[in-house]
Amino acid sequence: MAETVGLLILSSIGATASATGIGSASAFVIADVAISVSTAATIVGTAAIVGASIGLQYALSNPNVPKPENGAQPLKQSVPSRQRAYWINRLSGYYLLFLGAGGNSQDVIAFHSGRIEEAIGLFLHDTAVDTSGDLADGQYCVVIPPFDIAFQFVVVTIFYGTDTQNVGASALINSGTTSGVWTSDFAAKGIACIGMGCGAAPDPSEFTKIYPQQLPLPSVVAKCAPVWDPRDGAQSLGDRSTWKASPNGVVSLIDYLTEADGGMGEDRDIMFPPAALAQWMAEADLCDADVGGRARYETAGFYQFDNAPEGVIGKLLASMDGWLGEAGDGSLVLTVGVYREPTDPPLTADHIKGFSWRKGVADENSVNQLDITFTNPAKGYVSDQIESIRDEDAISLAGIVRAKPLDLSWVQNADQAAALGERAMLRLNPKRSGSFVTTLYGMRYLGKRWIKVQHPLLEGGDVCVVEVQDKCEVDLLGGRVTINWNLVDPVALAALN
């Protein structure tokens, strides 16, 4: 798939003939490390896939993935984009049916493309409401008034988006209740929907008490798209009915990269051979690890099918301080935000043929405060702020607060958001940053997030650690590898584990 994407990009600029001159894919060994050499098309395609290589870095920009509150209101649009979500979200969607007659109304709203695992809550406008029965698939439920007689004639049915459902043949929405407008021909198979009926007020004077905000606007809190978790022995890759919704960002990212309907549609076997899959699952375990009574990193959010892939990948990575890169064998390597001391030998002056570096950050470009937003389930799954992360020493030195927003809308835990903010702050104002130009020996560090470096002009010649920024550039014909880096403090990073 990466090669296909790359060829499309190259052909669009008329560069196919010259750029693919490296030749077909082959392999060789440098410094005891097996290296895969792909065509330029493959390299370009992979660059597109890993465009959001450091998640927290992406979160500091202005993403186009919807904000959480944007999903809570039903909308009318003739040809809407479909939407899909991971783990627990509050979602509404787009009207498939909007019908009113005789004082009653019947509505059908599509809120999720593909099957959801379970509906666990219901909102009308911004009021959480209970129902007479649980919100099981296809269950006819009467809304219990949250106060006085509000919503007392509202009934709902949640359809989970199975391939066998028929929204038009339910007890709530059918040909009879809609005077033949909505029939069993409108099955909405594979689309999770909200069916809602609102009865007329027997006494017109009570209308505003029953419908205080006029027509109720429904949204559902749901465990959304089931995904395959290779660590769960009860799940089968070939049987989607065994998959479960998961708060683990690593398995969600695998799903997005490989899902044909709404994801990137990459070939799972090619992208995740056994060794690569095992590496990703080790990172998944780090996300699930208990930290102070909570999982270290949990991920929940929704996207629309027309969102740019790097936007969705960036949201997923930001929720776990993920780093995505390409290893020497061509596989994708994921490293979540848990610092581990590099095990490779240091990169030394013997292999560094050129470098540039800068000390600190220009005063006008420095950031000494992060204003962090996350999604707060306790407030109805809307954006909420936590206390800003501040670098008091930098603020005192500059004499001014220079703040920057950090959007963590796919995070639903305030403590997790704060921890991610601390990690982002360490990255924003590096003590030193720059780039190395190495011999092809530098290819052994492809796919490594942190690298040991020993150079007489860096930290007095002592061994230090740098974090690789963006993606490494490999010039096979010139025999060079370019690595962009930030100097990091391993002790400070490890303290945030």
C-alpha positions in Angstrom: 0.0 0.0 0.0 2.8 2.4 0.8 4.3 1.8 -2.6 0.9 2.5 -4.3 0.5 5.8 -2.3 4.1 6.7 -3.2 3.6 6.1 -6.9 0.4 8.3 -6.9 2.3 11.1 -5.2 5.3 10.9 -7.5 3.2 10.6 -10.7 1.2 13.6 -9.7 4.4 15.7 -9.8 5.8 14.0 -12.8 8.8 12.5 -10.9 8.2 8.8 -11.3 10.9 8.1 -13.9 13.7 9.8 -12.1 12.7 9.1 -8.5 12.5 5.3 -8.9 16.0 4.9 -10.3 17.2 3.2 -7.2 15.7 0.0 -8.5 13.6 -2.7 -7.0 13.5 -3.7 -3.4 16.5 -5.5 -2.0 18.3 -6.1 1.2 21.8 -5.9 2.7 23.6 -5.7 6.0 25.2 -2.6 7.6 26.8 -2.7 11.0 25.2 -6.1 11.7 21.8 -4.8 11.0 19.6 -6.1 8.1 18.5 -3.2 6.0 15.7 -3.2 3.4 16.0 -0.9 0.5 12.7 0.0 -1.1 11.9 1.9 -4.2 11.4 5.7 -3.9 7.7 5.1 -4.3 7.6 3.0 -1.2 9.6 5.6 0.7 7.3 8.4 -0.3 4.2 6.3 0.6 5.5 5.4 4.0 6.4 9.1 4.6 2.7 9.9 4.0 1.7 7.2 6.5 4.0 8.4 9.2 3.3 12.1 8.7 2.2 12.5 12.3 5.3 10.7 13.7 5.2 12.3 17.2 1.7 12.5 18.6 2.1 15.3 21.2 3.9 17.4 18.6 0.8 17.0 16.4 -1.5 17.9 19.3 0.2 21.3 19.5 -1.1 22.2 16.0 -4.7 22.7 14.8 -6.1 19.3 13.9 -9.2 18.9 11.7 -10.5 15.9 13.5 -13.9 16.9 15.2 -13.9 18.2 18.8 -15.9 16.0 21.2 -18.8 18.4 21.5 -19.2 18.4 17.8 -20.5 14.9 17.9 -23.3 15.5 20.4 -25.8 17.3 18.2 -27.7 15.7 15.3 -27.3 17.5 12.0 -29.1 17.6 8.7 -27.0 17.2 5.6 -27.9 15.7 2.2 -24.7 13.6 1.8 -22.9 13.5 5.2 -19.5 12.0 5.8 -19.7 8.8 7.8 -18.1 8.7 11.3 -16.5 6.0 13.4 -15.2 5.9 16.9 -12.9 4.0 19.3 -13.8 3.1 22.9 -16.5 5.2 24.7 -17.8 8.3 23.1 -21.0 10.4 23.2 -22.3 10.5 19.6 -25.1 11.8 17.6 -25.1 12.0 13.8 -27.1 12.8 10.8 -30.8 12.5 10.2 -32.0 9.7 8.0 -35.6 10.4 8.8 -37.1 13.7 10.1 -40.9 13.3 10.1 -43.7 15.1 12.0 -47.4 14.5 11.6 -50.5 14.8 13.8 -48.5 16.3 16.6 -46.1 13.3 16.7 -42.6 13.0 15.3 -40.4 10.1 14.2 -36.7 10.5 13.7 -33.9 8.2 12.7 -30.3 9.4 13.2 -27.2 7.5 11.9 -24.4 8.0 14.4 -21.8 5.4 13.7 -20.5 3.5 10.6 -20.2 -0.1 11.5 -21.2 -2.1 14.5 -20.9 -0.7 18.0 -20.4 -3.0 21.0 -22.9 -1.5 23.4 -25.0 1.6 24.1 -24.6 2.6 27.8 -26.2 6.0 28.1 -28.6 8.5 26.5 -28.7 12.2 26.4 -31.6 14.5 25.2 -30.0 17.8 24.5 -27.4 18.0 27.3 -29.5 16.2 29.9 -28.6 12.6 30.7 -31.8 10.5 30.9 -32.7 7.0 32.1 -35.0 4.7 30.2 -37.5 2.0 31.2 -35.2 -0.8 29.9 -31.6 -1.1 29.1 -30.4 0.3 25.7 -30.0 -3.2 24.2 -29.8 -3.6 20.4 -33.3 -2.9 19.0 -34.9 -2.5 22.4 -38.1 -0.3 22.7 -37.3 2.0 25.6 -39.5 4.7 27.2 -37.6 7.8 28.5 -38.1 8.4 32.3 -38.7 12.1 32.9 -35.5 13.6 34.5 -37.6 16.3 36.1 -41.4 17.0 36.3 -43.0 15.7 33.1 -40.0 16.5 30.8 -39.7 14.1 27.9 -42.5 11.8 29.2 -43.8 10.9 25.8 -40.3 10.2 24.3 -39.4 6.6 23.3 -36.1 5.5 21.7 -34.6 2.4 20.1 -30.9 2.1 19.6 -29.8 0.0 16.6 -26.2 -1.4 17.0 -25.3 -1.4 13.3 -25.3 -5.2 12.7 -25.4 -6.6 9.2 -28.8 -8.2 9.9 -30.7 -5.3 11.4 -33.7 -3.7 9.8 -34.5 -0.2 11.2 -37.6 0.1 9.1 -39.2 -3.0 10.6 -38.9 -2.1 14.3 -41.7 -1.5 16.7 -40.9 2.2 16.9 -40.1 3.1 13.3 -42.0 1.2 10.6 -44.4 1.8 7.7 -47.4 2.1 10.0 -45.9 4.7 12.4 -44.6 6.8 9.5 -47.7 6.5 7.2 -45.7 4.5 4.7 -42.8 7.0 4.5 -40.2 4.7 6.2 -40.5 1.1 5.2 -38.5 -2.1 5.7 -36.6 -1.2 2.5 -34.7 1.3 4.6 -32.9 -1.3 6.7 -29.7 0.7 7.5 -27.6 -2.4 7.8 -24.2 -1.8 9.1 -25.1 1.6 10.4 -25.7 2.3 14.1 -28.8 4.4 14.5 -31.0 6.2 17.0 -34.7 5.8 16.5 -36.8 8.3 18.4 -40.5 8.9 18.7 -42.0 11.9 20.4 -45.7 11.9 21.3 -48.0 14.9 21.2 -48.9 16.7 24.4 -52.5 15.8 25.4 -52.9 19.3 26.9 -51.3 22.0 24.7 -50.6 24.1 27.8 -48.1 21.4 29.0 -46.2 21.3 25.7 -43.3 23.4 27.0 -43.1 21.3 30.2 -42.8 18.1 28.2 -40.5 19.6 25.6 -38.7 22.4 27.4 -36.3 22.9 24.5 -38.7 21.8 21.8 -37.8 18.8 19.7 -35.3 16.6 21.8 -31.9 16.3 20.3 -30.6 12.7 21.2 -27.1 11.5 21.5 -25.8 8.1 22.7 -22.9 7.2 25.0 -21.6 4.0 23.5 -18.7 1.5 23.5 -18.0 2.0 19.8 -16.1 0.0 17.1 -15.0 -3.4 18.2 -11.3 -4.0 17.3 -9.1 -7.0 17.2 -6.7 -7.4 20.1 -4.1 -10.1 19.4 -3.4 -10.4 23.1 -6.9 -11.7 23.8 -7.1 -15.5 23.1 -10.9 -15.4 22.9 -10.7 -13.1 19.8 -10.3 -14.4 16.3 -8.9 -12.2 13.5 -11.2 -14.0 11.1 -14.4 -13.6 13.2 -15.3 -10.0 13.9 -18.1 -11.1 16.2 -15.4 -11.9 18.8 -13.8 -8.5 18.7 -14.3 -6.0 21.5 -14.2 -2.2 21.9 -10.9 -1.3 23.5 -9.4 1.7 25.3 -6.0 0.7 24.1 -4.6 3.2 21.6 -2.2 0.7 20.1 -4.8 -1.8 19.0 -7.0 1.1 17.8 -4.1 2.4 15.7 -3.6 -1.1 14.2 -7.3 -1.2 13.4 -7.2 2.3 11.7 -4.2 1.4 9.6 -5.7 -1.9 8.4 -9.4 -1.3 8.3 -10.6 -1.1 4.7 -13.9 0.7 5.5 -13.0 4.0 7.0 -9.4 3.3 7.7 -6.3 3.2 5.6 -6.8 -0.3 4.3 -3.2 -1.5 4.6 -2.5 -5.2 4.2 -2.3 -6.5 7.8 0.1 -9.4 7.0 2.5 -7.1 5.2 2.4 -4.2 7.7 2.4 -6.4 10.8 4.5 -9.5 10.3 5.0 -11.5 13.5 8.0 -9.7 14.8 6.5 -6.2 14.2 3.2 -7.3 15.8 5.0 -8.6 18.9 6.8 -5.2 19.2 3.5 -3.3 19.0 1.8 -5.6 21.5 4.7 -4.9 24.0 3.8 -1.2 23.6 0.1 -2.0 24.1 1.0 -3.7 27.4 2.8 -0.5 28.5 -0.3 1.5 27.8 -2.4 -0.9 29.9 0.0 -0.9 32.8 -1.4 0.4 36.1 -0.1 3.8 37.1 -1.6 5.2 40.3 -4.8 3.2 40.0 -5.4 3.9 36.3 -4.2 2.6 33.0 -1.2 4.6 31.9 -2.7 5.6 28.5 -6.3 5.2 27.4 -7.6 6.4 24.1 -11.2 7.3 23.0 -12.3 9.5 20.2 -14.2 9.6 16.9 -13.3 10.7 13.4 -15.1 11.3 10.1 -14.2 9.4 7.0 -13.1 12.5 5.1 -10.5 13.5 7.8 -6.9 13.4 6.7 -5.2 10.2 7.8 -2.4 12.0 9.5 -5.0 13.9 11.6 -6.5 10.6 12.9 -3.1 9.0 13.5 -2.0 12.2 15.2 -4.9 12.0 17.6 -4.2 8.4 18.4 -0.5 9.0 19.0 -1.1 12.1 21.1 -3.2 10.1 23.6 -0.2 7.9 24.4 2.8 10.1 23.5 3.3 7.8 20.6 6.3 7.9 18.3 6.0 6.2 14.9 8.9 5.5 12.6 10.2 3.1 10.0 12.8 0.5 10.9 15.6 -0.6 8.6 13.7 -3.6 7.5 10.8 -1.4 6.3 8.4 -2.2 9.2 6.6 0.4 11.2 7.9 0.8 14.8 5.7 2.3 17.5 7.2 3.6 20.8 4.8 4.9 23.4 5.7 7.5 26.0 7.6 5.3 28.4 11.3 6.1 28.4 13.7 3.2 28.1 17.4 3.6 28.0 18.8 2.9 24.5 20.6 -0.4 24.1 22.5 0.4 20.9 26.1 1.6 21.2 26.5 5.4 21.0 26.6 7.2 17.7 30.2 8.6 17.7 32.2 11.1 15.7 33.6 8.2 13.7 30.3 8.0 11.9 29.1 11.6 12.1 30.3 13.4 9.0 28.5 16.7 9.6 26.1 18.2 12.0 24.4 21.4 12.9 23.0 22.3 16.3 21.4 25.2 18.1 21.4 26.0 21.8 18.0 26.5 23.3 15.1 28.2 21.7 14.7 31.8 20.6 13.0 33.8 23.3 10.1 34.8 21.1 9.6 31.1 20.1 9.8 29.6 23.6 6.8 28.2 25.4 6.6 28.2 29.2 3.0 27.3 29.7 0.7 24.7 28.2 -3.1 25.2 28.4 -4.4 21.6 28.2 -7.9 20.5 27.2 -9.2 17.0 27.3 -12.6 15.3 27.0 -14.4 15.2 30.3 -17.0 12.4 30.7 -18.3 13.8 34.0 -19.4 17.0 32.1 -21.2 15.2 29.3 -18.2 14.3 27.1 -17.2 17.9 26.2 -13.9 19.7 26.2 -12.6 20.7 29.6 -9.4 22.3 30.9 -7.1 21.1 33.6 -4.6 23.3 35.5 -2.0 24.7 33.1 1.4 23.1 33.0 3.9 25.8 33.8 7.7 26.0 33.6 8.1 28.5 36.5 11.9 28.9 36.1 11.4 29.8 32.4 8.6 32.2 33.2 10.7 33.9 35.8 13.6 34.2 33.5 11.5 35.6 30.6 9.4 37.8 32.8 6.4 36.9 30.7 4.0 33.9 30.2 4.2 32.4 26.7 1.3 29.9 26.5 0.4 27.4 23.9 -2.7 25.2 23.8 -2.4 21.4 23.9 -5.4 19.7 22.5 -5.9 16.2 24.0 -9.5 15.5 22.9 -8.9 11.8 22.6 -7.9 11.6 26.3 -10.7 11.3 28.9 -8.8 11.3 32.1 -7.5 14.5 33.8 -4.4 12.8 35.3 -3.4 11.2 32.0 -3.8 14.6 30.3 -1.6 16.2 33.0 1.1 13.5 32.5 1.1 14.0 28.8 1.3 17.8 29.3 4.4 17.3 31.5 6.0 15.2 28.7 5.1 17.8 26.1 6.7 20.5 28.1 10.0 18.7 28.3 10.0 18.5 24.5 9.1 22.1 23.8 12.2 23.8 24.9 15.1 21.5 24.3 18.5 22.4 25.7 20.0 21.6 22.3 18.6 20.5 19.0 19.9 19.9 15.5 20.7 17.3 12.9 23.5 14.8 12.2 24.6 13.6 8.8 26.1 10.2 9.3 27.5 7.4 7.1 25.2 4.5 6.3 26.1 3.2 9.7 23.4 5.6 10.9 20.8 3.2 9.4 21.1 1.0 12.4 19.3 3.7 14.4 16.2 3.7 12.0 13.1 3.0 14.1 14.8 4.0 17.3 13.1 6.9 19.3 16.1 7.5 21.6 19.7 7.3 20.6 22.9 7.5 22.6 25.4 10.0 21.2 29.1 10.7 22.1 30.7 13.7 20.3 33.4 16.1 21.6 31.3 19.1 20.8 28.1 17.9 22.5 27.9 17.8 26.3 31.6 18.0 26.6 32.1 14.6 25.0 30.0 12.7 27.5 27.5 10.1 26.4 24.1 11.8 26.1 20.7 10.9 24.8 18.8 12.5 21.9 15.2 11.9 20.7 14.8 11.5 17.0 12.4 14.1 15.5 10.3 13.5 12.4 11.7 10.8 10.1 15.3 10.1 9.1 16.4 10.8 5.6 18.4 8.2 3.8 20.5 9.0 0.7 21.7 5.6 -0.5 23.6 6.9 -3.5 25.4 9.5 -1.4 26.0 7.1 1.5 24.4 9.5 4.0 21.7 9.4 6.7 20.3 12.6 8.2 18.9 12.4 11.7 17.0 15.4 13.3 17.2 15.4 17.1 16.5 17.0 20.4 18.7 16.6 23.4 16.7 15.0 26.2 17.1 14.6 30.0 16.8 10.8 30.6 16.3 11.3 34.3 13.4 13.7 33.9 11.8 11.5 31.2 12.2 8.4 33.4 10.6 10.2 36.3 7.4 10.6 34.2 7.1 6.9 33.5 
